[in-house]
Amino acid sequence: MSGQSLLVPGELSPHRAVPGSIRRPEYVGKPAPAPYTGPEVQDADTIERMRIAGRLAAQAMEEAAKIIAPGVTTDELDRVAHEFLCDHGAYPSTLGYRGFPKSLCTSVNEVICHGIPDSTVLKDGDIVNLDVTAYIGGVHGDNNATYLCGDVDEESRLLVERTRESLNRAIKAVRPGRQINIIGRVIESYAKRFGYGVVRDFTGHGISTAFHSGLIVPHYDSPHHTTVIKTGMTFTIEPMLTLGSHDYDLWDDGWTVVTKDRKRTAQFEHTLVVTETGAEILTLP
């Protein structure tokens, strides 16, 4: 990782159109979404629709990931995911969410989250997170994963592998009756083994008919987040681990979050529904 050049903003491509036949979330064209007032526990019909949305989001992410290679722009990743979702009748949830200009987030190397796809060219040795959310049937499905680009150094590969493992362990900890902070306790205790930072200010969230319901799912051991997990709740878990500090800076674009020490970071995410015995992953391809 020695000699890694720090990212700088690239050029944005023109707005990508969505066919008029595809249903838009209510927030498109507005400065912010309407506050969510519905339940965190969803009925069987909503959960089934979320399975469809989650599967499409996972498939769109897979399609974009297939072209990750040195020389490919992050904008090209956006094009692939955008076209896949539209071709399958889904709206890319990030497009127009609070003004976000693209159909997925591409977070490269020191970018923690919310990187905007642009003319940035991926280089050999980069790691890149793709964050894709699909809106179809009136509900959202949200997932992300971090991928290796070319020949990646061992330290970065281990960070990616262990961040994925932290998500897997957190999912296994979900049980009805437990407090939601069990999730962060499991993630943080695992990350501490390797001296990784655990990002605190960006969290998992409730999701269903709303992209973000207001439910917060912290990835660190927080004594303040004591919501009791219930069967039928739907939310994301999306740990962000860093090679250094969890402190961050925000670019002038108002979206791109980078580690303050500019060390690398990785993230993985699934949308879940709580079952009687644990959790079902809704974002599987």
JOJOBEL-V700504 format. One line per field, one symbol per residue. ss: DSSP state (A for helix, B for strand, O for the rest). Layout:
BEGIN
ss: ???
END
This chain:
BEGIN
ss: OOOOOOOOOOOOOOOOOOOOOOOOOOOOOOOOOOOOOOOOBOOAAAAAAAAAAAAAAAAAAAAAAOOOOOOOBAAAAAAAAAAAAAAOOOBBOOOOAAAOOOOOBBBBOOBBBOOBOOOOBOOOOOBBBBBBBBBBOOBBBBBBBBBBOOOOOAAAAAAAAAAAAAAAAAAAAOOOOOBOAAAAAAAAAAAAOOOOBBOOOOOBBBOOOOOOOOOBBOOOOOOOOOOBOOOOBBBBBOOBBBOOOOOBBBOOOOOOBBBOOOOOBBBOBBBBBBOOOOBBBOOOO
END
